[in-house]
């Protein structure tokens, strides 16, 4: 059986490519299994500093495989497996970047939202199409709602309307929208910046960004001071400070 997702690493960047264009990169059981396997591999790979999720074919991801979902016993399994994929992306200690040359729908938009940074070509489109087939965008709401403006979320979840990349950026789903020929350069611009960060500092910063504030300013400052102190005194922090003073790149920056 041909592989539907591929994994490569080059200069600190792990690339996972969805390669199931015959069904618009729908999240079939095989694709879900391979995607999760490659995500786990990237997180455990010391050579991988940043993860890029990309695709072959004209569509980034069309969501769950509806042909499989219509088969007895497969729908529940898909719904059960997909949260684990979104969780792995959302909680990854390594930055995850989505590269979209084309549309995303339903679960595909959930993946885009779970990534730390999402970059799309201008022709990409998006839709929360679940209600139009009588289901609820429940699982993806966990990653999507923290990104979207509330008014836009209500409108787009309830109508299922297709919207373009420019609007996706305005409402918080995307970080950057570029012309198709500029997409790879824009992705590389972000991955080059991300690999400059210390691995432990990036992981701790991601955890901090997900941390809910207590509402107690004194407690929050105390917690953040403790976090800052730990990383200033760490081997990584000391290496970064020394590199800055010596006008050189820190040891963790991949060699070009």
Helices and strands as residue ranges (DSSP letters): E 5-10, E 13-18, G 21-23, H 29-44, E 50-55, E 59-61, H 66-69, H 74-90, E 95-100, E 103-105, H 107-114, E 117-121, E 125-127, G 130-133, H 138-144, H 150-159, E 163-164, H 165-170, E 176-178, G 180-182, H 183-194, H 199-210, H 217-232, H 235-245
